[in-house]
Amino acid sequence: MKSEGEGPVSVTGSRNGGAGVLYIVATPIGNLNDLSPRAAAILSRVDVVAAEDTRHSGRLLQHLGLQKRLVALHDHNERDRASGILDELERGHSVALISDAGTPLISDPGYVLVREARGRGLTVTPIPGPCALVTALSAAGLPTDRFLFVGFLPAKRTGRRAALESLREEAATLVFYESPHRILDAVGDIATVLGETREIVLGRELTKTFETFYSGTVAEVRSALEADPHGAKGEFVVMIRGAEPLDHDEAAGALDLDRLIRLLLPELPVKKVAKVAAELSGRSKNDLYQRALELKQG
């Protein structure tokens, strides 16, 4: 049996020739004490560190007392840089891929590099550690047997609402990342599309000094955010309880509201369309009025 200290082995059981290893290293999302001893050891050993932001990652390496050759690898240059990094690996140099915080590739760069490394038959080894979505879910008090991670919602309201609409009947817990300057708009759109009574939990500044969780209905959490002077600061993980599953009879009779609204718009004023749709569905007339306006304009 292979001992714990041995390096990675390929599916054929042979070492990866003389090539180096691409390590996918999770780094802290706020608290530097969360860096694992294994991650620190790998960072001390590799020849190159591929980082999303070399200045940010340089501070982490400085904290560890390390001086390493840093290569920038981010969303805008990954396709161009991947080939050079893979050539480094084939020359026998080991590389650590890190992001600004958390586990690389989880809404962060690295997919192209890892995909092409595997395509060349190179060894890719994950070094597990912090991940914002898992950290938030573990303390949220929402169901975690099934969850759907959707990354960042679209930045513009129309796209954001359309994305939420497509997830309205999803039974799994929904998880998003959101930036501080869009969080209030995002929660407002969640209220409009998914309803003000849906259960939601927001995790802000996770593992940092001012870590905060907001939980309750969408309406309650929106009020709490608006009342908190720090409510629009720091990065957020947004977690929403999934929709209650429909039973067979409910599913058979469920309305496709967008289709209904589109059919009514040529025949009735928007206000009347919203009233009819609300009476048939039991949903908020104001919400349906906004949706009818969007469909008419779009």
C-alpha positions as CSV (number, residue, x, y, z in Angstrom):
1,M,0.0,0.0,0.0
2,K,1.3,3.5,-0.8
3,S,2.3,5.4,2.3
4,E,0.8,8.8,3.1
5,G,4.0,10.6,2.3
6,E,4.4,9.4,-1.3
7,G,3.6,11.5,-4.2
8,P,0.7,11.1,-6.7
9,V,0.5,8.0,-8.9
10,S,-1.1,7.9,-12.3
11,V,-4.0,5.5,-13.2
12,T,-1.4,3.1,-14.6
13,G,0.5,3.1,-11.3
14,S,3.6,4.6,-12.8
15,R,5.1,8.0,-11.9
16,N,4.4,10.8,-14.3
17,G,7.8,10.6,-16.1
18,G,10.0,13.5,-15.2
19,A,7.2,16.0,-15.2
20,G,6.3,18.2,-12.3
21,V,3.0,18.2,-10.5
22,L,0.3,20.8,-10.7
23,Y,-1.0,21.4,-7.2
24,I,-4.5,23.0,-6.7
25,V,-4.0,24.7,-3.3
26,A,-6.8,26.1,-1.2
27,T,-5.9,29.2,0.7
28,P,-7.7,31.1,3.5
29,I,-10.8,33.1,2.8
30,G,-10.0,35.5,5.5
31,N,-8.2,34.0,8.5
32,L,-4.6,33.1,7.7
33,N,-4.6,30.5,10.5
34,D,-6.9,28.4,8.2
35,L,-4.0,27.6,5.9
36,S,-3.3,23.9,6.4
37,P,0.2,22.7,7.2
38,R,0.1,20.6,4.0
39,A,-0.7,23.6,1.9
40,A,2.1,25.6,3.5
41,A,4.5,22.7,2.8
42,I,3.5,22.5,-0.8
43,L,3.9,26.2,-1.3
44,S,7.4,26.0,0.2
45,R,8.3,23.2,-2.2
46,V,7.0,24.2,-5.6
47,D,9.1,26.1,-8.2
48,V,6.3,28.4,-9.4
49,V,3.1,29.8,-7.9
50,A,0.3,30.7,-10.4
51,A,-1.8,33.3,-8.7
52,E,-5.0,35.2,-9.6
53,D,-3.5,38.4,-8.2
54,T,0.2,38.3,-7.7
55,R,0.3,41.2,-5.3
56,H,-2.4,39.7,-3.1
57,S,-0.8,36.3,-3.1
58,G,2.6,37.8,-2.6
59,R,1.4,39.0,0.8
60,L,0.4,35.4,1.7
61,L,3.8,34.1,0.7
62,Q,5.5,36.9,2.7
63,H,3.5,35.9,5.7
64,L,4.9,32.3,5.3
65,G,8.4,33.7,4.8
66,L,8.6,32.4,1.2
67,Q,10.0,33.9,-1.9
68,K,8.6,32.2,-5.0
69,R,8.4,33.0,-8.7
70,L,4.9,34.2,-9.2
71,V,2.9,34.0,-12.5
72,A,-0.4,35.8,-12.9
73,L,-3.2,33.6,-14.0
74,H,-6.6,35.2,-14.1
75,D,-9.8,35.3,-16.2
76,H,-8.4,37.6,-18.8
77,N,-5.2,35.8,-19.6
78,E,-5.7,32.1,-18.6
79,R,-5.9,30.8,-22.2
80,D,-2.7,32.6,-23.1
81,R,-0.8,31.7,-19.9
82,A,-1.9,28.0,-19.6
83,S,0.5,26.7,-22.3
84,G,3.6,28.3,-20.7
85,I,2.7,26.8,-17.3
86,L,2.2,23.4,-18.7
87,D,5.5,23.6,-20.5
88,E,7.1,24.4,-17.0
89,L,5.5,21.2,-15.7
90,E,6.8,19.1,-18.6
91,R,10.3,20.5,-17.9
92,G,10.0,19.0,-14.4
93,H,9.0,22.1,-12.4
94,S,6.1,21.8,-10.0
95,V,3.5,24.5,-9.9
96,A,0.9,25.6,-7.2
97,L,-2.3,27.2,-8.5
98,I,-3.9,29.5,-5.9
99,S,-6.7,32.0,-6.1
100,D,-7.2,35.2,-4.1
101,A,-9.1,33.2,-1.5
102,G,-10.5,29.7,-1.0
103,T,-10.4,26.8,-3.4
104,P,-9.3,27.5,-7.0
105,L,-11.8,26.9,-9.8
106,I,-14.8,27.5,-7.5
107,S,-15.9,30.7,-9.3
108,D,-12.2,31.4,-9.8
109,P,-9.7,30.9,-12.6
110,G,-8.1,27.5,-13.3
111,Y,-10.5,25.4,-15.4
112,V,-8.6,25.9,-18.6
113,L,-5.3,25.1,-17.0
114,V,-6.5,21.9,-15.2
115,R,-8.3,20.7,-18.3
116,E,-5.3,21.1,-20.5
117,A,-3.0,19.6,-17.9
118,R,-5.1,16.5,-17.8
119,G,-5.3,16.5,-21.5
120,R,-1.4,16.3,-21.6
121,G,-1.4,13.5,-19.1
122,L,0.1,15.6,-16.4
123,T,-0.5,15.0,-12.7
124,V,-3.0,17.3,-11.0
125,T,-3.2,17.0,-7.2
126,P,-5.7,18.9,-5.0
127,I,-4.6,20.3,-1.7
128,P,-8.0,20.8,0.1
129,G,-8.8,23.6,2.5
130,P,-11.1,26.6,2.8
131,C,-14.0,27.1,0.5
132,A,-16.5,29.9,1.1
133,L,-19.6,28.0,-0.1
134,V,-18.9,25.0,2.1
135,T,-18.0,27.2,5.1
136,A,-21.2,29.1,4.8
137,L,-23.4,26.1,4.3
138,S,-22.0,24.3,7.3
139,A,-23.3,27.1,9.6
140,A,-26.4,28.2,7.8
141,G,-29.0,25.8,9.2
142,L,-30.4,25.0,5.7
143,P,-30.7,21.6,4.2
144,T,-27.4,20.4,2.8
145,D,-28.3,16.9,1.5
146,R,-28.8,18.6,-1.9
147,F,-27.5,22.0,-2.9
148,L,-27.0,23.9,-6.2
149,F,-24.1,26.3,-6.5
150,V,-24.7,28.9,-9.1
151,G,-21.7,31.1,-8.7
152,F,-22.4,34.8,-9.2
153,L,-25.9,35.9,-10.4
154,P,-25.9,38.2,-13.5
155,A,-25.0,41.8,-12.7
156,K,-27.9,43.4,-14.4
157,R,-31.5,43.2,-13.0
158,T,-33.1,41.7,-16.1
159,G,-30.6,38.9,-16.3
160,R,-30.6,38.4,-12.5
161,R,-34.4,38.0,-12.4
162,A,-34.4,35.7,-15.4
163,A,-31.8,33.5,-13.7
164,L,-33.8,33.4,-10.5
165,E,-37.0,32.6,-12.4
166,S,-35.3,29.6,-13.9
167,L,-34.6,28.3,-10.4
168,R,-37.9,29.1,-8.8
169,E,-39.0,25.5,-8.6
170,E,-35.6,24.1,-7.7
171,A,-35.9,21.9,-4.5
172,A,-32.2,21.9,-3.6
173,T,-30.7,24.7,-1.4
174,L,-29.5,27.5,-3.8
175,V,-26.0,29.0,-3.2
176,F,-24.7,32.2,-4.8
177,Y,-21.8,34.5,-4.3
178,E,-22.5,38.2,-4.4
179,S,-20.5,41.4,-4.1
180,P,-21.3,44.1,-1.5
181,H,-22.4,46.8,-4.0
182,R,-25.1,44.5,-5.5
183,I,-26.3,42.6,-2.4
184,L,-29.3,44.8,-1.7
185,D,-30.5,44.7,-5.3
186,A,-30.0,41.0,-5.4
187,V,-32.0,40.4,-2.3
188,G,-34.7,42.6,-3.7
189,D,-34.9,40.6,-6.8
190,I,-35.0,37.4,-4.8
191,A,-38.0,38.8,-3.0
192,T,-39.7,39.7,-6.3
193,V,-39.1,36.4,-8.0
194,L,-39.0,33.8,-5.2
195,G,-41.2,35.6,-2.8
196,E,-40.7,37.5,0.4
197,T,-41.4,34.5,2.7
198,R,-38.7,32.2,1.3
199,E,-36.1,31.3,3.9
200,I,-32.7,32.8,3.2
201,V,-29.3,33.0,4.9
202,L,-26.5,35.4,4.1
203,G,-22.9,34.8,5.2
204,R,-20.7,38.0,5.2
205,E,-17.0,38.3,5.9
206,L,-16.7,34.6,6.7
207,T,-13.8,33.7,9.0
208,K,-12.9,37.4,9.5
209,T,-13.3,39.6,12.6
210,F,-16.7,40.9,11.6
211,E,-18.2,37.6,10.3
212,T,-22.0,37.9,10.3
213,F,-24.9,35.7,9.4
214,Y,-28.3,37.1,8.5
215,S,-31.1,34.6,8.5
216,G,-34.9,34.6,8.2
217,T,-37.4,35.3,5.5
218,V,-36.2,37.3,2.5
219,A,-38.2,40.3,3.8
220,E,-36.6,40.0,7.3
221,V,-33.1,39.7,5.9
222,R,-33.5,42.6,3.6
223,S,-34.7,44.7,6.5
224,A,-31.7,43.6,8.6
225,L,-29.3,44.4,5.8
226,E,-30.8,47.9,5.3
227,A,-30.6,48.6,9.1
228,D,-27.0,47.4,9.5
229,P,-24.5,50.2,8.7
230,H,-22.0,47.5,7.7
231,G,-24.6,45.5,5.7
232,A,-23.2,46.5,2.3
233,K,-19.6,45.7,3.1
234,G,-17.6,42.5,2.5
235,E,-18.2,39.5,0.2
236,F,-21.4,37.5,0.6
237,V,-22.5,33.9,0.3
238,V,-26.3,33.9,-0.4
239,M,-28.1,30.7,0.5
240,I,-31.8,30.1,-0.2
241,R,-34.0,27.3,0.9
242,G,-35.2,25.3,-2.1
243,A,-38.8,25.3,-3.2
244,E,-41.3,22.9,-1.6
245,P,-41.7,20.0,-4.0
246,L,-45.2,19.9,-5.6
247,D,-47.2,16.8,-5.2
248,H,-48.5,15.0,-8.4
249,D,-51.8,16.9,-8.5
250,E,-50.1,20.3,-7.9
251,A,-47.5,19.7,-10.5
252,A,-50.1,18.7,-13.1
253,G,-52.0,22.0,-12.4
254,A,-49.0,24.3,-12.0
255,L,-49.1,27.4,-14.1
256,D,-46.4,28.5,-16.5
257,L,-46.8,32.1,-15.4
258,D,-44.5,33.6,-18.0
259,R,-46.4,31.8,-20.8
260,L,-49.8,33.0,-19.3
261,I,-48.6,36.6,-19.1
262,R,-47.3,36.5,-22.7
263,L,-50.6,35.2,-23.9
264,L,-52.5,37.9,-22.0
265,L,-50.3,40.9,-22.8
266,P,-51.6,41.4,-26.4
267,E,-55.2,41.3,-25.1
268,L,-55.1,43.3,-21.9
269,P,-53.4,46.2,-20.1
270,V,-50.4,45.3,-17.9
271,K,-52.3,46.0,-14.7
272,K,-55.2,43.7,-15.7
273,V,-52.7,41.0,-16.8
274,A,-51.1,41.1,-13.3
275,K,-54.6,40.9,-11.6
276,V,-55.7,37.9,-13.7
277,A,-52.4,36.1,-13.2
278,A,-52.5,36.8,-9.4
279,E,-56.0,35.4,-9.1
280,L,-55.1,32.2,-10.9
281,S,-51.7,31.6,-9.2
282,G,-52.1,33.1,-5.8
283,R,-48.9,35.0,-6.2
284,S,-48.3,38.7,-5.4
285,K,-50.0,41.1,-7.9
286,N,-47.2,43.6,-7.5
287,D,-44.6,41.0,-8.3
288,L,-46.6,39.8,-11.4
289,Y,-47.0,43.4,-12.5
290,Q,-43.3,43.9,-12.5
291,R,-42.8,40.6,-14.3
292,A,-45.4,41.6,-16.9
293,L,-43.6,44.9,-17.5
294,E,-40.3,43.0,-18.0
295,L,-41.8,40.6,-20.5
296,K,-43.5,43.4,-22.4
297,Q,-40.3,45.4,-22.6
298,G,-38.2,42.4,-23.4
